[in-house]
Amino acid sequence: MPFFETPSGVTIRYETRGAGPPLVFLHGWAMSGRVWRYQAELLASSFRIITMDLRGHGESSSTVTGRTIEDFAGDCVELFDRLDLHDATLTGWSMGAQVALRAFDRIGKRVAALVLVGGTPIFTATDDFPSALPPEEARGMAIRLRRNYAKTMNDFIDGMFAEGELSAESYQRIVREIFTGGRLPEPGVALKALDALVSSDLRPLLPEISVPVLLLHGERDTISLPDASRYMMAHLPHAVLQIMEGAGHAPFLSRPAEFNSLMSLFLEKVYGVD
């Protein structure tokens, strides 16, 4: 379980397994690198899989300040520096997709491709971006977190999956293997990260993304709407979009075989593997 310390004194936990072209995975809001277990297990035979816990999440330490998308992206950049990563594919889910977009702005020459899962360049709807949840949804989430943090987080995990997407047995297996035993961020961290999501607008960066991008989105995602990926598809120079029918916000958990197959086909083209 290796760690590194950032210049600002934050301790970041990361894991690496396998060998080959590096695939760096960034988790979503209030989660940790544990969510990529099914990708690490199945893709490590061909790639070097690297997961990390963003500051304040999982086993990484927190700070009183420094919980913005820019700060999270800085931790990703530091990981690239510490491991001397080049020709890497950077994968981000949900909030991690925003972190990946921001990090690319600083390490683009070392990134071969992006995979954005359930992503959006802006989390709440605006007059010129209706493809997101209304702002009152985020405000309501913040209120619920303050009132009953544990229940709100459990409800959030339930909401990742569409009704009928998983059998009761499959849902319990995911909870047991991915979420049970994982450490939730402190409430203050979760609230600050939520505020970072609400206040970030990554749309200006999209036209500058010069590498191939795979957009993967669940058809029934109610947390980050599929139209957000359709928007990014229209504004990214080299993007392809795969909508996973019937899936919710975390298709890499609910349908790992299908997700990994789509990602593998994309990676074959990126790295010229037949």
N, C-alpha and C positions, 0 to 999 in steps of 0.2 A: 504494500500500500504506500507508494511513494508520494512525497509532498515536495513543493518548492515554495519559497517565500518571495513575494513580490517586493519591488523597491519600497512600497509604502508599508511593508510589514504584514501583509495578509498572507496567511498560509493556505495554499491551494492543494487539494488532493486530486490526484489523477491516477489512472490505470492504463496500462498498455499490454497488449497481447498480440501474438501472431507476428508475421513478417510479410513484407511487401510494401506496395504504395500505402502511405499513411491516410487513414480515414479518421478525422477528428469529429467527435459527436458532442453537441451542446444540448443540454436538457432545457426544459421549459420552466415556467414560473413555479416556485415553491417545490420543485422536484430535485433530483440529483442524477448523477451519472448512472445510477442503478437502472434507470428506465431503459437503457440500451442493452440490457442483458441478452435479449434474443438476437440482437444483431452481432454482438461480440462473439457469441457462441457459434454462429453460423458463417460469419464472414471472415473470421480470423484465419481460416485455412488459406486464403489468398491475399489478405491485406493485413497491415499493421493497424489494429484497432486501438484508438486512444479516446478515452472518456475522461471528463473532468467534472468536478463539483464547482460551480461558480461561487464566488465569495458569499458567505452567509448561508449557503446551501449544503446539504449533505455533511461531509466531514471537513469542509473548508471553513476557515475562521471568518469572522465578521469584523466590521468596523463601525464606528459610530456614524461616519459619513462614507461617501464613496459607494453608493448602491444604485448608480445610474446605468443605463445601457452602455454608455461610454466606458464606465468602470469595468463592467463585465467583459466588454470587448477587450479592454486592456489586459485582463487576466488571460484571455485567449491568446493575445499577441505574445504575452510573456511565456505561455506554454510553447508556442512556436519557436521562440528564441531559445528556451532552455533545452528543448529536444532537437533543435536545429532541423526543423521540418521544412521540406520543400516538396513541390509537386503533390500537395495534399488535397484531398477532397474534404471540405468543411460542411458538415451537416448540422443544421439547427432545427429544433422543433419548437413551435409556438414562440415564446419569448426568445428562445435560442436562435430562431430564424432572424429576429431583429439583431441579436448580438452578432450573428454571422455576417449580416450585411454591414454592420458598423465596423467589425474587425477587418473585413475585406478591404475597406477603405485604407487600411494601414499595411496590410500584408498581401495585397493582391498578386504581386509577382511570385509569391510562394504558394499560391493556391491554383490547383488545376481545374477545380470545379466546385460548385455549390449544390447542396441538396437542401431544399427548404420544405419542411414538413408542417402542415397545418399552420402556415405562416401568414403574416400580414405586415405590410409596411407601416400601418398605423392601427392601433388597437380599437379606438372608438370612432364612431361615425362623425363626419363633418359634412358641411354643405357640399363640398366637392369630393367627398369620399363616402358614399352611402354603404359601401360593402363591408360594414363592421357593425358591432353592437352599439346601441345608443349609449351616450355617456352615463346616463343614470344607472346602467347595469354595473359599471365599475364602481360608482358611488355606493350602490347597494351592497356590492361585494365587500367593500371596505367596512361598511357598518356592521355587516354580519361577522366579519373577522374579529372586530372589536368586541362584539357581544358574546360569541361562542366560537372560539378559534377552532377547536377540534372538530366540532360538528360541521362547520363551514368547509374545512379541508376535506372531510369525508364526503360531503355533498359534491365538492368540486371533482374529486376522483370519480364518483359515480357519474357525474355529468360528462366525463371524457368519452363515454361510450353511449352509442345510440341505443334506443329501446330495441331489444331483441337482437342486438349485435352479437352478444355473448350468451352462452348458456350459463346457468348458475354455477356449474362446475368450472367452466373456463374463467369466469369472473373471480371465483375464489382462488383459483390457481395463480392468476395474475396478482391479486392482492397479497397472497402468501409469498410469492417469489420476488415481486418487485417492491411492494410498498411496506409489508410487514418487516419491521427491523430497521427500516430507513428512518433517518432523523429529519423531522420537519424543521424548516427554518424558524427562528424566533418570530413571534408575531410582528415585531417592529420591522424585521427584515422583509417579511412577506408584504407588509403594507408599503414599505419604501419601494420594493421591486414593482408592486402593482402601480404605484404612482409613476415610476419610471416608464412602465408600459404605456400608461395613459398619456404621458407628456411627450412621447417620442414620435417623430414623423420621419421615416426613412425613405419616403418617396423620392426625394431629390437624388439619392444614391443609385437608384435602379438603372438609369441609362448608362451609368459608368461601369457597370459590371461586365467585364470583357470576357469572362470564361463561360463555358456551358453551365446551365443551371437546370436541375430537375426539380420541378414543383410537384409535390405529392400532397394530396388533400382528400380527406374523407368527405364523401358526398353529403353525409348527414351531420357534419361538424356544426355544433351550435355555439362553440366558444370562439372560434375563428372561422368566419364564414367562407365557404368555397369561392365566392365571388372575389375575395381578396387575392387568391392565387390567380384567378382569371385576370384581375387587374395587373398583377405583377407579370404575368405572361405577356401582356400587351406592351409592357414598358421595359422589359429586360431584352437586350439585344439577341441573346442566344439561349432561350429557354424552351423547355418542353413541359407540358402539364399532363399529369396523370390523376384523374379523379377516381378514387377507389369507392365503388358503388356500395352503399349500405354501411360504410364505415363512419365512425365518429371522429373525435379529435386525436385519438392515439392509435392509428392503424398499424403502427409498428409493434404494438402490444397485442391488439386483437387479431391481427392477421399477419404474423411475422413472416410466414413462408411467402405469401404474395408480396408483401412489402420488400423483403430481401431479394426476391426475384426481379422486381422492377428496378431496384437499386443496382443489382448486379448487371443487368442489361445496360443500364446507363454507364456504369463504370467500365464495362468492356469497351464501349466506344471512347470514353475519355482516355483510357490507358492503352488502347490499341490491342486489346486481348481478344483473340478469336474464340 
